Amino acid sequence: MTVVWRKSSRSTNQGGECVEVAALSDVIGVRDSKNTEGGHLALTSEAFAKLVQRIKGLD
C-alpha cells in the first residue's frame, strides 16, 4: 500500500507552517512537510476531528 501525503490547503509554501496528512491503515497521520523523515503523529479519526475543531476555534 502506498501512503499518499496531502499538504494542508492552509500551507503557504513560503517556509511557514506546513502540515501534511495521510490516511494510514486505521489512523490519520500528521507530519511536518519540511521534515518528512522526522516521523509523524498518528491520530484516530475522532482525535483528528477534535484537533481540527480546536485549531479552528470551534470547541
Secondary structure, DSSP 8 states (H G I E B T S, - for coil): -----EE-TT--SSSS--EEEEEETTEEEEEETT-TTS--EEE-HHHHHHHHHHHHT--
